[in-house]
Amino acid sequence: MDLKPSKVLFAALALATALNVLLNAQTATSLAGAVTNPAGSPVANATISVTNTATGHSSQAQSDAAGLYSVQGLAPGAYTVSVSAQGYAPKTVSVTLNSPGTQRLDLPLAIGPAEPSLGDLGFSPEQTQGNAEEQARLNKRSHMLKVHQELGLITLAPMLASLFSSTGAGGRHSTASGRALHATLGSVTAGMYITTASFAIFAPKVPGTKPRGPIRFHRAMAWIHGPGMILTPLLGSLADEQRSQGQKVHGIAQAHGAVAIVTAAAYGLAMLSVTLKKF
């Protein structure tokens, strides 16, 4: 039988489409159930929101007159299911969808204060729905800034130790071992500082937020201790090289101690400002 190329191509496309539909049907997961009141009667027009905890993607459905709802096309994984209805207390549950098919989740509601209807004030449903992506960004930023603050407090330990060890690295009491210890503590401080700063620098930005109160002072101090953490090890390395050659510390290297003290003071004030904010 002689088949034209166009017919062969059409048959191949039809087969690929059928296989794709079959594959999606086998891997798609659905969540369905009934929304009921304390008496077991159906609750109509309830809003059900199903949010993937890993991706933040959210799907919504509404219960029908029989209280039934269905959310189609969900990928296997962990989800947060929220349901709300006029005159009932909102409810949130967690569920894990493990295998393809339809998983049932009934949502019984308790009587609660009626939620204010923003629709009565002229807001559209799109305007009253939460943005899962923005919430996920805010959660990530909060986590990273918390780690930033905790690491910042830890960094104070090697920084103070480095300052105390400077007595054995400079002046008349300078020794090779003292300079080595001071340089090691300085390197640890610099490494911890860079790690701490990275959590603040790479934390997701939330548009429209402005720093206020102690945070403004915290950021202002960063303009002092940031450059200071760059200059301090550079000047220290230059001073150490001069001493190793039997020379007296001279030139710009003489500013190493003063720059280190100013840097540590600005860093301490910055950490103190956000620590006192808690109280």
C-alpha positions as MATLAB code, in Angstrom:
seq = 'MDLKPSKVLFAALALATALNVLLNAQTATSLAGAVTNPAGSPVANATISVTNTATGHSSQAQSDAAGLYSVQGLAPGAYTVSVSAQGYAPKTVSVTLNSPGTQRLDLPLAIGPAEPSLGDLGFSPEQTQGNAEEQARLNKRSHMLKVHQELGLITLAPMLASLFSSTGAGGRHSTASGRALHATLGSVTAGMYITTASFAIFAPKVPGTKPRGPIRFHRAMAWIHGPGMILTPLLGSLADEQRSQGQKVHGIAQAHGAVAIVTAAAYGLAMLSVTLKKF';
ca = [
       0.000    0.000    0.000;
       1.369    3.373   -1.039;
       1.028    6.007    1.723;
       1.606    9.658    1.035;
       4.047   11.496    3.334;
       1.283   13.854    4.474;
      -0.851   10.928    5.619;
       2.077    9.336    7.440;
       2.793   12.633    9.221;
      -0.877   13.067   10.192;
      -1.015    9.526   11.588;
       2.176   10.100   13.611;
       0.818   13.316   15.083;
      -2.485   11.659   15.965;
      -0.651    8.793   17.693;
       1.576   11.212   19.649;
      -1.462   13.207   20.773;
      -3.272   10.072   21.903;
      -0.232    8.870   23.857;
       0.124   12.282   25.513;
      -3.530   12.306   26.571;
      -3.196    8.761   27.905;
      -0.008    9.624   29.821;
      -1.593   12.690   31.401;
      -4.646   10.692   32.347;
      -2.411    8.124   34.073;
      -0.315   10.638   36.011;
      -2.945   13.307   36.853;
      -4.288   13.331   40.375;
      -7.607   14.765   41.510;
      -8.893   15.805   44.909;
     -12.612   15.611   45.537;
     -15.033   15.451   48.416;
     -17.941   17.088   50.182;
     -18.176   20.243   52.275;
     -20.647   19.794   55.113;
     -21.923   21.632   58.188;
     -22.021   20.213   61.767;
     -25.383   18.567   61.004;
     -23.908   16.773   57.978;
     -25.845   18.866   55.474;
     -24.059   20.094   52.334;
     -22.541   23.557   52.256;
     -22.893   25.171   48.840;
     -20.691   27.897   47.357;
     -17.773   27.137   49.667;
     -14.371   28.204   48.304;
     -11.708   25.484   48.313;
      -8.056   26.409   47.687;
      -5.457   23.666   47.103;
      -1.832   24.880   47.307;
       1.258   22.823   46.492;
       3.597   23.379   49.454;
       6.707   22.840   47.316;
       5.913   25.128   44.381;
       3.348   27.509   45.880;
       1.025   26.880   42.915;
      -2.637   27.151   43.922;
      -5.836   25.777   42.376;
      -9.351   26.702   43.440;
     -12.790   25.198   43.240;
     -16.272   25.903   44.578;
     -18.715   23.455   46.081;
     -21.964   22.916   44.220;
     -25.513   22.741   45.575;
     -24.818   19.244   46.936;
     -21.666   20.478   48.696;
     -19.431   18.557   46.318;
     -16.149   19.905   44.935;
     -13.400   18.592   42.665;
      -9.927   19.902   41.826;
      -8.394   18.315   38.741;
      -4.893   18.077   37.278;
      -2.837   17.990   40.471;
       0.669   16.554   40.548;
       1.544   14.056   43.299;
       2.965   15.784   46.390;
       2.097   17.614   49.605;
      -0.716   20.178   49.582;
      -2.418   22.609   51.916;
      -6.195   22.646   51.518;
      -8.141   25.673   52.751;
     -11.920   26.007   52.761;
     -14.094   28.976   53.647;
     -17.792   29.688   53.476;
     -20.102   32.442   54.648;
     -21.213   31.805   58.243;
     -18.608   29.113   58.937;
     -15.154   29.143   60.523;
     -12.417   28.762   57.900;
     -10.518   25.486   57.945;
      -7.070   24.415   56.717;
      -5.799   20.834   56.440;
      -2.720   19.168   54.955;
      -2.913   16.276   52.534;
      -0.427   14.238   50.510;
      -1.376   12.979   47.049;
       0.697    9.869   46.434;
      -0.686    8.149   43.360;
      -2.622    8.993   40.197;
      -6.380    8.901   40.399;
      -8.970   10.626   42.543;
      -8.360   11.027   46.260;
     -11.298   11.886   48.494;
     -11.100   14.545   51.183;
     -14.285   15.582   52.950;
     -14.271   18.982   54.624;
     -16.665   19.337   57.591;
     -17.024   22.939   58.771;
     -17.856   24.388   62.157;
     -20.221   27.267   62.715;
     -18.293   30.515   63.044;
     -18.578   34.263   62.640;
     -19.513   35.311   59.157;
     -16.535   36.613   57.216;
     -16.914   40.084   55.734;
     -17.698   39.955   52.071;
     -15.212   42.092   50.141;
     -17.308   41.484   47.054;
     -19.985   43.694   48.589;
     -17.427   46.504   48.622;
     -16.709   46.201   44.905;
     -13.597   43.973   44.972;
     -13.328   41.279   42.329;
     -12.489   37.646   43.283;
      -9.018   38.084   41.735;
      -8.333   41.032   44.027;
      -9.444   39.238   47.182;
      -7.472   36.040   46.582;
      -4.022   35.673   48.175;
      -0.943   35.427   45.975;
       0.796   32.148   46.824;
       3.950   33.109   44.900;
       4.337   36.365   46.831;
       3.722   34.588   50.128;
       6.396   32.004   49.274;
       8.830   34.831   48.453;
       8.063   36.551   51.746;
       8.541   33.305   53.691;
      11.913   32.691   52.033;
      13.052   36.257   52.726;
      12.036   35.993   56.388;
      13.936   32.705   56.746;
      17.100   34.018   55.103;
      17.101   37.211   57.171;
      16.660   35.163   60.346;
      19.694   33.049   59.414;
      21.539   36.285   58.588;
      20.897   37.610   62.093;
      21.845   34.345   63.826;
      25.101   34.010   61.869;
      25.815   37.665   62.560;
      25.726   37.013   66.300;
      27.995   33.973   65.893;
      30.469   36.050   63.859;
      30.968   38.323   66.866;
      32.928   35.548   68.627;
      35.869   35.246   66.161;
      35.776   39.012   65.585;
      36.301   39.762   69.294;
      38.908   37.014   69.560;
      40.748   38.546   66.608;
      40.763   41.945   68.336;
      42.103   40.484   71.595;
      44.831   38.561   69.754;
      46.107   41.777   68.150;
      48.239   42.447   71.236;
      50.482   39.559   70.256;
      50.586   40.567   66.618;
      51.688   44.194   66.904;
      53.818   46.516   68.959;
      56.765   45.432   71.061;
      55.144   42.118   72.006;
      54.775   41.008   68.394;
      55.739   37.378   67.707;
      55.504   35.157   64.647;
      53.069   32.820   66.404;
      51.004   35.780   67.630;
      50.750   37.163   64.117;
      49.792   33.722   62.783;
      47.042   33.341   65.380;
      45.755   36.844   64.681;
      45.745   36.198   60.920;
      43.902   32.900   61.383;
      41.207   34.469   63.542;
      40.921   37.318   61.048;
      40.426   34.849   58.195;
      37.717   33.002   60.122;
      35.992   36.308   60.863;
      36.121   37.352   57.208;
      34.718   34.005   56.064;
      31.888   34.140   58.592;
      31.169   37.749   57.656;
      30.891   36.949   53.939;
      28.564   34.020   54.664;
      26.425   36.183   56.948;
      26.207   39.020   54.438;
      25.269   36.672   51.581;
      22.010   35.691   53.304;
      20.965   39.355   53.415;
      22.198   40.188   49.907;
      20.527   37.228   48.182;
      17.282   37.244   50.191;
      14.344   37.777   47.768;
      13.261   41.411   47.588;
       9.643   42.272   48.380;
       8.511   45.284   46.294;
       7.011   48.189   48.180;
       8.702   47.513   51.525;
      10.880   50.201   53.080;
      13.281   49.816   56.012;
      12.129   51.536   59.183;
      13.412   52.163   62.692;
      16.363   49.995   63.806;
      16.627   48.376   60.370;
      17.561   51.726   58.829;
      20.347   52.138   61.389;
      21.403   48.513   60.808;
      21.789   49.158   57.089;
      23.579   52.469   57.675;
      26.200   50.683   59.800;
      26.706   48.203   56.951;
      28.150   51.032   54.855;
      30.880   51.314   57.498;
      31.650   47.739   58.511;
      31.265   46.421   54.929;
      34.218   48.377   53.460;
      36.026   47.929   56.780;
      35.888   44.133   56.460;
      37.588   44.486   53.080;
      40.247   46.972   54.166;
      41.131   45.333   57.496;
      42.595   42.064   56.134;
      44.325   43.878   53.259;
      46.037   46.310   55.614;
      46.815   43.484   58.030;
      48.450   41.451   55.291;
      50.558   44.463   54.298;
      51.591   45.081   57.921;
      52.497   41.410   58.398;
      54.628   41.458   55.262;
      56.525   44.510   56.493;
      57.176   42.895   59.905;
      58.271   39.634   58.279;
      60.917   41.607   56.366;
      62.173   43.103   59.609;
      60.671   46.498   58.862;
      58.645   48.739   61.114;
      55.026   49.004   60.064;
      54.752   52.135   57.991;
      52.588   53.889   55.424;
      48.954   52.954   54.990;
      49.537   49.677   56.871;
      49.633   51.698   60.104;
      45.872   52.235   59.763;
      45.177   48.492   60.166;
      44.419   48.687   63.890;
      42.255   51.801   63.686;
      40.247   50.447   60.740;
      39.726   47.130   62.567;
      38.406   48.890   65.694;
      36.014   51.123   63.727;
      34.801   48.111   61.733;
      34.180   46.031   64.856;
      32.385   48.942   66.559;
      30.082   49.529   63.566;
      29.387   45.799   63.299;
      28.594   45.543   67.012;
      26.202   48.510   66.855;
      24.489   47.015   63.813;
      23.912   43.703   65.586;
      22.816   45.480   68.775;
      20.189   47.504   66.887;
      18.349   44.435   65.539;
      18.812   42.483   68.779;
      17.213   45.207   70.892;
      14.327   45.360   68.383;
      13.060   42.104   69.855;
      12.528   43.635   73.298;
];
